[in-house]
């Protein structure tokens, strides 16, 4: 993982992490290729699915600027999303609010990542997974990488695909449930969202197992 100075702090530059291809190349040296990165978006919101993505990058066509999706602007994420889809092998899976409620958010997230990996059109022989846990039942060798979306290019690409996909899903949900403002906050617990829940009650996209709804 390399680092770069933040352009927003010219006087007191902040060193930002920049993912590299080191984990992927290490796996290839050990005889495992291709390598996929897997990540999810949407573990924290009060509403909507958790979305996972698995990405196998082409080493000869890696988009410039890959990083943890949370460190990118919406415009940067959208541009990189299109580049990733054009140059990489990508698979996306999700777990609905109902699935989250009937299991729990960790199990639902890991299961979505497993299904994303299984859905790749090219079979990965090694998977780098963001976080502390390898999804149970994953079909190849795998390694959990803490803060992987800022350390591995493949995981960073997966984080971007998952985030953009989920944001688009929540924007579409806004048309069905306009009272909640999903297109603005994507289901996160903003003041506007909490006020809408107080006024209208929960809808079918809300995660009833989460703390604000447990007494409803």
C-alpha positions in Angstrom: 0.0 0.0 0.0 1.4 3.4 -1.0 0.3 6.8 0.2 -0.3 10.2 -1.4 -0.9 13.7 -0.1 -4.4 15.0 0.1 -5.0 17.8 -2.5 -7.4 19.4 0.0 -4.7 20.3 2.5 -1.9 22.1 0.8 -0.5 23.6 4.0 -0.8 20.5 6.1 -0.9 17.6 3.7 -2.6 14.5 4.9 -1.1 11.2 3.8 -3.9 9.2 2.2 -3.6 5.4 1.7 -3.5 4.3 -1.9 -4.2 0.6 -2.7 -1.7 -1.3 -4.8 -1.6 -4.7 -6.6 0.7 -6.4 -4.0 -1.7 -8.9 -2.5 -2.8 -10.0 -6.0 0.8 -10.5 -7.2 1.7 -12.4 -4.1 -1.1 -14.8 -4.7 0.0 -15.2 -8.3 3.5 -16.0 -7.2 2.1 -18.7 -5.0 0.3 -20.2 -8.1 -3.2 -18.8 -7.6 -4.6 -16.9 -10.5 -6.9 -15.2 -11.3 -7.4 -13.2 -8.1 -10.7 -11.5 -7.2 -11.4 -8.8 -4.7 -14.7 -8.8 -2.8 -16.4 -6.1 -0.7 -19.8 -4.9 0.3 -21.8 -1.7 0.7 -24.6 -1.0 3.0 -24.0 -2.7 6.3 -24.9 0.4 8.4 -28.1 1.8 6.9 -31.6 1.4 8.4 -33.1 0.5 5.1 -32.4 -1.3 1.9 -30.2 -4.3 0.9 -26.6 -4.9 1.6 -24.8 -5.2 -1.8 -21.6 -7.1 -2.5 -19.4 -7.1 -5.6 -16.5 -9.4 -6.7 -14.0 -8.1 -9.3 -11.2 -9.7 -11.2 -9.0 -6.9 -12.6 -7.1 -7.2 -15.8 -3.5 -6.3 -14.8 -2.9 -4.7 -18.1 -6.0 -2.4 -17.9 -6.4 -1.3 -14.3 -8.3 2.0 -14.1 -6.4 4.9 -12.6 -7.6 6.3 -9.3 -9.0 3.1 -7.6 -9.4 3.6 -3.9 -11.8 2.9 -1.0 -15.2 4.1 -2.3 -15.7 6.2 0.8 -12.6 8.4 -0.1 -14.0 9.2 -3.6 -16.6 11.7 -4.7 -19.8 10.5 -6.3 -18.5 11.7 -9.6 -15.3 9.8 -9.2 -17.1 6.6 -8.2 -19.5 6.8 -11.2 -16.6 7.3 -13.6 -14.6 4.4 -12.1 -17.6 2.2 -12.0 -18.0 2.5 -15.8 -14.3 1.9 -16.3 -14.3 -1.2 -14.1 -17.3 -2.7 -15.9 -15.5 -2.1 -19.2 -12.2 -3.7 -18.3 -12.7 -6.2 -15.5 -14.8 -9.3 -14.7 -17.5 -8.3 -12.3 -20.3 -10.0 -10.3 -22.8 -8.4 -8.0 -25.1 -9.9 -5.4 -27.3 -8.6 -2.6 -29.1 -9.5 0.5 -32.5 -7.9 1.1 -33.7 -6.2 4.3 -35.8 -9.4 4.9 -32.8 -11.6 4.7 -30.9 -9.3 7.0 -33.7 -9.5 9.5 -34.0 -13.3 9.4 -30.3 -13.8 9.8 -28.2 -10.8 10.8 -26.2 -8.1 9.0 -22.9 -9.9 9.2 -24.2 -13.2 7.9 -26.2 -11.5 5.2 -23.2 -9.5 4.1 -20.9 -12.5 4.0 -23.5 -14.5 2.1 -23.8 -11.8 -0.5 -20.0 -11.7 -1.0 -19.9 -15.5 -1.4 -22.7 -15.3 -4.0 -20.9 -12.5 -5.8 -17.7 -14.6 -6.0 -19.7 -17.6 -7.2 -21.3 -15.5 -9.9 -18.1 -14.5 -11.6 -18.0 -15.6 -15.2 -14.3 -16.4 -14.8 -13.6 -18.7 -11.8 -11.3 -17.0 -9.2 -8.7 -19.2 -7.7 -8.0 -16.8 -4.8 -10.2 -14.1 -3.3 -9.2 -11.1 -1.2 -12.1 -10.1 1.1 -12.4 -6.8 2.8 -12.7 -7.0 6.6 -12.0 -9.7 9.2 -14.0 -12.6 7.9 -13.9 -14.9 5.0 -17.4 -15.8 3.8 -18.3 -19.4 4.8 -18.6 -21.7 1.8 -16.5 -19.7 -0.5 -15.3 -21.9 -3.3 -11.6 -21.1 -3.5 -8.7 -20.0 -1.4 -9.4 -16.7 0.3 -7.8 -14.1 2.6 -9.5 -11.5 4.7 -7.8 -8.1 4.6 -8.6 -5.5 7.2 -9.1 -2.1 5.5 -8.6 -4.0 2.3 -10.4 -1.4 0.2 -7.5 1.0 0.9 -4.8 -1.7 0.5 -5.8 -3.8 -2.5 -6.8 -2.5 -5.9 -9.1 -5.5 -6.5 -11.0 -4.9 -3.2 -11.1 -1.1 -3.9 -12.7 -1.9 -7.3 -15.3 -4.1 -5.6 -16.0 -1.4 -3.1 -16.7 1.1 -5.9 -19.0 -1.4 -7.8 -20.9 -2.3 -4.6 -21.4 1.3 -3.5 -22.5 2.7 -6.9 -24.8 -0.3 -7.4 -26.4 0.2 -4.0 -26.8 3.9 -4.4 -28.6 3.4 -7.7 -30.9 0.8 -6.2 -31.8 3.2 -3.4 -32.4 6.0 -5.9 -34.9 3.8 -7.7 -36.5 2.9 -4.4 -37.1 6.6 -3.8 -39.7 6.5 -6.6 -41.7 3.8 -4.8 -41.2 5.3 -1.3 -40.9 9.0 -1.9 -41.6 10.0 1.7 -38.3 8.7 3.0 -35.7 10.5 0.8 -33.8 7.3 -0.1 -32.2 9.0 -3.1 -30.6 11.5 -0.8 -29.3 9.4 2.1 -29.5 5.8 0.7 -31.1 4.5 3.8 -28.6 5.8 6.3 -29.8 7.2 9.7 -29.8 10.9 8.8 -32.0 13.3 10.7 -34.2 13.6 7.6 -34.6 9.8 7.4 -35.4 9.5 11.1 -37.9 12.2 10.9 -39.6 10.5 8.0 -39.8 7.3 9.9 -41.3 9.1 12.9 -43.9 10.7 10.6 -44.7 7.7 8.3 -43.5 4.6 10.2 -41.3 2.0 8.5 -41.8 0.6 5.0 -40.9 -2.8 3.6 -37.3 -1.7 2.9 -36.6 -1.0 6.5 -34.5 -3.4 8.6 -36.8 -4.2 11.4 -34.1 -6.0 13.4 -32.1 -2.8 13.7 -32.3 -0.9 17.0 -34.7 1.9 16.0 -37.4 -0.6 15.0 -37.1 -3.3 17.6 -40.0 -2.0 19.6 -42.3 -1.5 16.6 
